[in-house]
């Protein structure tokens, strides 16, 4: 039987009350599945106004979750970017903080426009699949 590892770094929101972890690691394959990361601090308060600022905080949280799982942005296989509203209207503002971190990594990316996210003032959410380097 596999023992799936759960990732819950103390720097991120504690999802215990909602039955969630920030990530899960399949020890057999080394695949890491991260929950959506938003611009929340440890008390689930939104940080930053606008898409660019929230993308900056969300990508910081993503990097924190990746590190806690034993991996990093260089090992991200797929990134889903959820944007409140029409994707094409907000990606120009949201992408620079992501590009600053992902640089030349170029994972597979899916941009999804949504009507709502975790809270009414949450504008962007990043969900990733990565692999732990061997």
C-alpha positions in Angstrom: 0.0 0.0 0.0 1.3 3.5 -0.9 1.5 6.1 1.7 0.5 9.3 0.0 2.3 12.3 1.5 0.4 15.4 2.3 2.0 18.8 2.0 0.9 21.5 4.5 3.6 24.1 5.1 2.9 26.4 8.1 3.4 29.5 5.9 0.2 28.7 4.0 -3.5 28.7 4.9 -4.4 25.7 7.0 -7.1 23.9 5.1 -7.8 21.3 7.8 -11.3 22.9 8.5 -12.2 22.2 4.8 -10.6 18.8 4.7 -7.9 19.8 2.3 -4.1 19.8 2.1 -2.0 22.2 0.1 -0.6 19.3 -1.9 -0.3 15.5 -2.2 2.7 13.5 -3.3 2.4 10.1 -4.9 5.6 8.4 -3.5 5.6 5.8 -6.3 5.7 8.2 -9.2 7.0 11.4 -7.4 4.1 13.3 -8.8 3.0 16.4 -6.8 -0.5 17.7 -7.1 -0.9 21.2 -5.6 -4.2 22.7 -4.5 -5.0 26.0 -6.0 -2.8 28.8 -4.6 -4.3 32.2 -4.2 -3.1 35.5 -2.8 -3.9 34.5 0.8 -1.8 34.9 3.9 -1.8 32.3 6.7 -5.1 33.7 8.1 -6.8 33.4 4.7 -6.8 37.1 4.1 -6.4 38.3 0.5 -3.1 40.1 -0.1 -2.8 42.6 -3.0 -5.2 44.5 -5.1 -5.5 43.8 -8.8 -4.5 40.9 -10.9 -0.7 41.6 -11.0 -0.4 42.0 -7.2 -2.5 38.9 -6.5 -0.6 36.9 -9.1 2.7 37.8 -7.3 1.4 36.6 -4.0 -0.2 33.5 -5.5 3.0 32.5 -7.2 4.9 33.0 -4.0 2.5 30.6 -2.3 2.9 28.2 -5.1 6.7 28.3 -4.7 6.3 27.7 -1.0 4.1 24.7 -1.6 6.5 23.3 -4.2 9.5 23.7 -1.8 7.5 21.9 1.0 6.9 19.1 -1.4 10.6 18.8 -2.2 10.5 20.3 -5.7 10.5 23.7 -7.5 9.3 25.6 -10.5 11.8 23.8 -12.8 9.8 20.6 -12.2 6.3 21.9 -12.8 4.7 19.8 -15.5 1.3 21.7 -15.8 0.0 25.0 -14.5 -3.6 26.0 -14.5 -4.3 29.7 -14.1 -7.8 30.5 -13.0 -8.8 34.1 -13.6 -11.9 35.8 -12.4 -13.5 37.1 -15.6 -12.5 36.8 -19.2 -9.0 35.4 -19.5 -8.0 37.6 -22.4 -8.9 40.7 -20.5 -6.6 40.0 -17.5 -3.7 37.8 -18.6 -1.5 40.8 -19.7 -1.7 42.1 -16.1 -1.4 38.6 -14.5 1.4 37.1 -16.5 4.5 39.3 -15.6 4.8 38.0 -12.0 4.4 34.4 -13.3 7.0 34.9 -16.1 9.4 36.4 -13.6 9.3 33.1 -11.6 8.9 30.6 -14.4 11.3 32.3 -16.8 12.3 29.7 -19.4 10.7 26.7 -17.7 7.6 26.9 -19.9 5.4 24.2 -18.4 2.1 23.2 -20.1 -0.4 26.0 -19.1 -4.2 26.2 -19.2 -5.9 29.6 -18.6 -9.4 29.4 -17.4 -11.8 32.2 -16.9 -14.2 31.7 -14.0 -17.1 33.5 -12.4 -15.9 33.1 -8.9 -13.0 31.9 -6.8 -12.6 31.2 -3.0 -13.7 34.6 -1.9 -15.3 37.6 -3.7 -12.0 39.5 -3.7 -9.8 36.6 -4.9 -8.9 37.3 -8.6 -6.4 34.6 -9.5 -5.7 31.0 -8.5 -2.7 28.8 -9.6 -3.0 25.0 -9.6 0.1 22.9 -10.5 1.2 19.4 -11.1 4.9 18.8 -10.6 7.4 16.0 -10.0 9.9 15.6 -7.2 13.4 15.3 -8.8 15.1 12.0 -8.2 
